[in-house]
Every structure is written in C-alpha cells, then in structure tokens.
C-alpha cells in the first residue's frame, strides 16, 4: 500500500524540481497555511509547487518571446507632436472650438 501511495506522489510531483517541492512542503507545514495540521494530498503539494514556479514560468515565457525576435517589454513608439493648426483643425472637425486666451 505504501509503495502505491509513493508512486502516486512521484507521478503528481515528477514535473517539479526538488527546490519547488521542498518550498511547497515547508509552506504546508508553516504557520501561513490554515490547513497545516491536516495531511496533504498529492494535489495540494502540486498546486503549491505551481505557485512556487510562477516566477520560473514567467522567465521561460520571456526567454521564448525574446528568442523568437519579439521584445516583450518594447515601449511604445514615441508620439509625434502635431502643429497648433493641425490640432485646431481636428478639434473643429469634431465640433469643438479652440480656446481663445
């Protein structure tokens, strides 16, 4: 029976690195977890491992975007200023009158 349980745990956690599993188990036993006195199921630890891996998943996504030639943090093109006359013309077409100071 213990071997079957161990196999279930191995299957549920096989995709995660050891450090993520260790952090998930420490979290389960820690005071931030209101269920810490209960026995965790495989899915409980796997769900926490996914949370621990969020930063890694984001980094992998950024690397994939960068390696594909797309810049994920590319800034907007700088906006070009228009002349006062062009701005007044746009305002007039929209039905607004330019302020006179």
PyMOL commands that set and color helices and strands:
alter all, ss='L'
color gray80, all
select helices_A, chain A and resi 2-13+18-29+42-52+54-67+84-93
alter helices_A, ss='H'
color red, helices_A
deselect
rebuild
show_as cartoon
